Amino acid sequence: MPKFDSSGLLTAVVTDADSGTVLMVAHMNAEAVELTRETGMAHFFSRSRGRLWKKGETSGNVLTVTEILVDCDQDALVVKAKPAGPACHTGAVSCFYRKLGDNGLTPASS
């Protein structure tokens, strides 16, 4: 089973189940992991809001989870999912739509 940190959280890297594209990074507590496994829909814990949330609960852009991988230290997850729309709250397909260059942030190539 996953090992949660002292705050009861672990990092979850969400990837597109078909393309492998990294969609987002979020945190999960035990309840989020359990709900995700029970429902097949991605749930996370918001550190800023201090509460559990279902991805897409307001936007409709849910993530249907196909597989959850646990790293060798058991303190991070890769969540493979099929997105129903953009994963990023900005409307971008992925939260990783910019790259860091010598002159700051620029659009990442697709």
C-alpha positions in Angstrom: 0.0 0.0 0.0 1.1 3.6 -0.5 3.0 5.4 2.3 1.6 8.8 3.1 3.8 11.6 4.3 3.4 13.3 7.8 0.5 15.4 6.4 -1.2 12.2 5.2 -0.6 12.9 1.5 1.3 11.6 -1.4 2.0 12.9 -4.9 0.0 11.7 -7.8 1.2 12.3 -11.4 -1.7 11.9 -13.8 -1.0 10.7 -17.3 -3.2 10.2 -20.3 -3.9 6.4 -20.4 -3.6 6.4 -24.2 -0.8 8.8 -25.1 1.2 8.8 -21.9 1.1 12.7 -21.8 1.5 14.1 -18.3 -1.8 15.8 -17.6 -1.4 17.1 -14.0 0.2 16.6 -10.6 -2.0 16.6 -7.5 -2.0 15.2 -4.0 -4.0 12.3 -2.6 -4.8 11.3 0.9 -6.1 7.9 1.9 -9.7 8.9 1.3 -8.9 10.2 -2.2 -7.1 6.9 -3.1 -10.0 4.9 -1.7 -12.7 6.9 -3.6 -10.7 6.8 -6.8 -10.4 3.0 -6.5 -14.1 2.6 -5.6 -15.6 4.9 -8.3 -13.0 4.8 -11.1 -13.0 8.6 -11.1 -10.0 10.6 -10.0 -10.3 12.2 -6.5 -7.6 14.4 -4.9 -7.0 16.3 -1.7 -6.6 20.1 -2.2 -4.0 21.5 0.2 -5.1 25.1 -0.5 -8.8 24.3 0.1 -8.1 21.7 2.8 -10.6 19.3 1.4 -11.2 16.3 -0.9 -12.3 17.0 -4.5 -13.4 15.0 -7.5 -11.6 16.1 -10.7 -14.2 17.7 -12.9 -16.8 18.3 -10.1 -17.5 21.8 -11.5 -16.0 21.7 -15.0 -17.3 18.3 -16.0 -13.7 17.5 -17.2 -13.5 14.2 -15.2 -10.7 11.7 -15.3 -11.7 8.1 -15.6 -8.9 6.1 -14.0 -7.7 3.0 -15.8 -4.7 2.1 -13.6 -2.8 3.3 -10.6 1.0 2.6 -10.3 2.9 2.9 -7.1 6.6 3.9 -7.2 9.4 1.8 -5.6 9.4 3.9 -2.3 5.6 3.6 -2.2 5.3 7.4 -1.7 4.1 8.5 -5.1 1.6 7.4 -7.7 1.1 7.5 -11.4 -2.6 7.6 -12.2 -3.4 6.6 -15.8 -6.7 8.1 -16.9 -8.9 8.9 -19.8 -9.7 12.6 -19.7 -13.1 14.0 -20.6 -11.9 17.4 -21.7 -8.9 19.5 -20.7 -7.1 18.5 -17.5 -5.9 22.0 -16.6 -8.1 24.6 -15.0 -6.8 27.1 -17.6 -8.5 25.0 -20.4 -5.2 23.6 -21.6 -5.1 19.8 -22.3 -2.3 19.5 -19.8 -1.2 21.6 -16.9 2.3 21.4 -18.4 1.8 23.6 -21.4 4.8 25.9 -20.8 8.5 25.3 -20.8 11.2 27.2 -18.8 13.7 28.7 -21.1 16.5 31.3 -20.9 13.9 34.1 -21.3 11.3 32.7 -18.9 8.2 30.7 -19.8 7.3 30.0 -23.4 4.6 27.7 -24.9 5.6 24.1 -24.9 5.5 22.3 -28.3 2.7 19.8 -28.6 
